[in-house]
């Protein structure tokens, strides 16, 4: 079966999170670029993957005027929390948590979920493609993944992703299993369960799954992560053939890697990504053929994400190779890009 595959590498700014209208307009403009690669008359199915943490900063929606002068994201979140202190206290009491971070993300999740869910569903229908929604930091929705309305199940916050088909229906959801050291493990996040974190769904009869960034790595970043579990070998044994890997890299892409597991010094993050990430894991697979790996480009106060998006393929004849790769990795508007590749499964 021949399919169209897209890795969406957007550049996001504070203005893109100002409101639901701004968020929709931004993603609409980027996804519109997919139409130039497609022959709709041929009815070739298309899958587009958005990056990790795409929805995380929707906590700022409709609140940007009083955080524009903040110097850090922590300060911005703190300003939001202080203005809504009674709501924070009520959330902590309702969900029986002492964690301000858990309470903050749980309180914000209603707006994040509604804006994110509605935007992704509408765009999947508009462009008639299956859309992996990237990810955002939210608790489980007590009303289920299909519901546009939201009620937090608890104050356990996950790095969460869902997938929508062209009808606008959610067909798959997953929660990140492995939390990145010094980044996600300090946010009060909860690790997603291994099951259903390694579940599959049939996209156009192709066994498919999502591994959120670090879940697609072959080895842990440090020697202090005894619970680290590589998911690609598990998914490969289950018969997966296509993997979406939404990513967001908070470190400089072309700077020395801060966790040097190997004796050689000065290895760059971009090289470590290839040595220890999904590309090296794919080499040992027997069933997985394609990994679609978009990166988030973002500069927001003191936070930045950068990286080079890729579409990786494995074939018995040619081994593992990069089928498509973004031209640039720096977080700036001109680096925004849509990668496209076709593949016959």
N, C-alpha and C positions, 0 to 999 in steps of 0.2 A: 504493500500500500504506500502510495506517495503522499507526503504531507508537507505543509509549509510550517516552518518553525521560526519563531521570533524571540530574540532576547532584547528586552526594552531597557535602555540605559538612559534614564531621564536625569536632568539636572534640576534639583528642587531647591527652592528658596523659601524664606519666611512668607513671602507674598503668595506662594502657591498653597499655603495652609491657612490663609486668612479667613476663608469661608468655604462652604460646600461648593459654591459656584466657581470659586477660584481653583479648587482642587479638581473639579470635573473638567474645567476648561484646560487645565494643564495636561491632564492625561488624555483628553480628547485630542488635543493638538499633537501629542506624540504618537498615539495609536493611529491617527489619520495617515501617518507615514507608511503604515503597513499596506495600505491599499495599492500603492504603486508597485508592490512586489507580487500582487496576487491577480490571478485570472479567475474572477468570480464565476465565469461561465463554465469553467472546468469542474467547479464544485470540489476542489481539493480541500480537505479539512485543514484548519490552521490552529496552531497553539501558540499563544504569546505569553511570556513569563515576565512579570514585573519584579523589581528587586525587594530584598529584605528591608524591613523598617520603613517601607514606603508610607504606611499609615500611622506609624508611631507618633509623628509630630502633629497629627490632627488634634491632639490635646490642646493645641494653641488656637484652633478654629474659633473665630468670633471673639478672640481675646487679644489679638495682636496689638491694638493701640496702647495697652498698658504694659507691654513687654518689649516694645521696640528699642527702648533705651537700656535694656538689660545687657550685661556684659557676658554672661554665661547662660547656658541652657538650665543649669541648676538654679540660677537666680531667677530666670523666667518662670520655671515651674514653682519656685518658692513664692513669687509674686501672685501667681494664680491661686496657690494654696491659701495664702494669707487673705486674699479677697473673699475666699469661699471657706473660711475656717469653720463656720457652723456646719457646712456640708461635709467637710473632712471629718469632724467629730462624729457626726451622725453615721457616716460610712464606717468609721472605725468601730462604733458601737454595734451597728447592724450586723457587720460581718466578723465581729470579734477578732479584730486584728490590732496589734500595737504598732504596726509598721506604717509610717506616714507614706512611704513609697507605694506600698500595696494599696492603701486607701486612696491615694491620688490617682493611680491608674484605674482602680475600680470605679471611682467616682466619674472619671472622664470617659469611661468605656462606652457609655450610652451614646454620646455624641460621635465618638470615633467609629463605633460599629455602624451607626445609621448612615453617616456620610460615606464611609468606605464601602459598605455593602451595596448601597443604592448606586453609587458611582460605578462600581465594577460590573454590577448586573446590567445597568443601562448600556455601558460601553461594549460588553460582550454581545448584547443584542444588536447594537448599532453596527458593529463591524463584523458580525457573524463569525466570531471565533471563540475558541475556548480560552479563557483568561485565568492564569494563575495570579492571584491578587497581590503577590508580594507577601509582606507580613506586617503585623502590628502587635502591640503589647496590650492584651485584653484578657480578662477572665473568661471562662466558658460561659456561653449564652444559655441560660436556663430554658429559653424558648426554642433552642435548636438553631443549626446553621442556616436553615432556609428563611428564618424570620427576619424581617426588616426591623422589627422592634427588639428591644434588648433588655434583659434582666440578668445581672451577674449571678452566677451560681454560688460563688464564694469570693474571697479576696485573693485567691491564688491566681497570680497573673502569669500568663504564658506568652511566649513568642509564637504567634498563631498565624496560620495561613489557610486560605481556602481557594477552591477552584470552581469557576462558573462556566457553564456551557452556553452556546448561542441562544438558548431559550431564556437565559437569565437565572437558571436554577443552579444551586450549589450541589456539586456531585462528590466533593471530597474536602476534607479538612485535616490538618495535622498541626502538631505542636512540637516545637523544637526540643529535642531530647538532650543535646549537649550544649551547655551554656559556656560562652567564651570567657576565659579567665581575665580578670581585671576590668571587664566590660559588663557582661550580663550578670555575673555572679554578685555584683555589688548593687544591683537594682532591685533586689528582692523578688526576682522572678522564680517561678517554679519550673523544674524540668518536666517536659512532656513525657508521658508514659511510652515505653518501648512499643507496646501495642496500645492503640492503633498507629503509633508513629511509623511503623514499617508496613502499613497496609497498602494495598494497591487498588486502583480502579481501572476500568476498561475505557480508555479514550479511543474511540473509533476502532475497537477491538484490540488495541495495543495496550498491554499491561503497563500502567504508568503510576508514578509516585512523585511526591515532593520531599526533598531533603533541604531544610532551611540552612544554608551556608555551612556552618561548622559540622552539621550532621553529615555532610558529604565528604569530610576529611578522612584520610586513611589512618592518621595517628594524631594524638593530642598535641596541643601546643607546648605543654609543659610536662614534667614528670610528676606533677602533684594532682593528677586528675584520675584517681582510681576507678571512677564510674564512667569514664569516657567509653562510648560504644560506637564504633564505625557502623553506619547504617547501610552503606552501599553493598557490602558483602551479604547482608541479610536480605536486602531487596533483590539482589541478583539470584540468590538461592530460591527465592519465591517466584522467579520468572519475570521480573520487571525488565522492560526493554527501553523505556523512555523515562528520564528523570528530569524534573524541573528543580533547579537549585538557586532560588532567590538569595542574593548575597548583598552585604553592606560591610565594607572594610574600613575600620576607623583609623588605621595606621597609614603612614605614607607608603605609597605603593613602590617607590623606587629608593627607599631608605633601608638601612640595615634592619633586619628582623630582630625584634626586641627579645624574643624567646629563642635563644640559640641552642637547639637540641643537639647540634652536630659540632664537631671540633672546629670545622672551618669557621673563621670569623668573617663578619662583613657580608654574609649572605643576605640578599635583598628580599623584602617581603614578596615581590612579584615572583622570585625564583622559588621561595618557600611554598608559595601557593601551588606551583606546578609540582614540586617535589613531594609534598605531603597532602595535597588536596585531592579533588575529584579526578584530576587527570591521571595521577599515579594510581589511585584506587581502581579506575576504569581498566587499567592494564591487566588486572587480575580477574576481571569479570568474564563470564561466559554467556550471559543473556543480555545485559544492558548494552545497548548500541549507541544511545545518544544522551548527552547531558546538556541542557540549556541553562546557562549560568549568567544571568544579568547582574550588573553591579549598580548600586545607588551612588549617584553623584550629588553631594549636598554640602553647602556651607551655611551653617546656621549658628550665629553667635560664635561660641568657642568649639563647636562640634563640626567635624567634617568627615565625609566618607568619599573614598575614591577607589578606583580599580578598573581593570580592563575586562569587559564582558567577553564571554566566549561561548561558542557552540562546539562541543567536543563530540567526536564520533569514534567508534571502534568497529573494525571489520576484520574478518579472518585474513583477507588479502593484504591489507595495509596497516594493520595494528591500530594504535590510537593516534589521532591527529586533531589539530584545531581546524575545524571546518570553516569557522568565521570568527573574527576577532575585532573588537572596536579599535578605531584608529588612535584614540587618546584615552587617558585614564584620569586626568586632572579634573577636579571639581570646578568646572566653569561652564557657562552656557554653551559655548561652541563645541564642547565635548559630548553634548547630548547626541545619542545615536540609536538607531534601530538596526539590529543585526538580523539578517535573514538567511535561511538555508532551506533547501529541500532535501528530503531523505526518503528513500524507499525501504520500508520495513518488510 
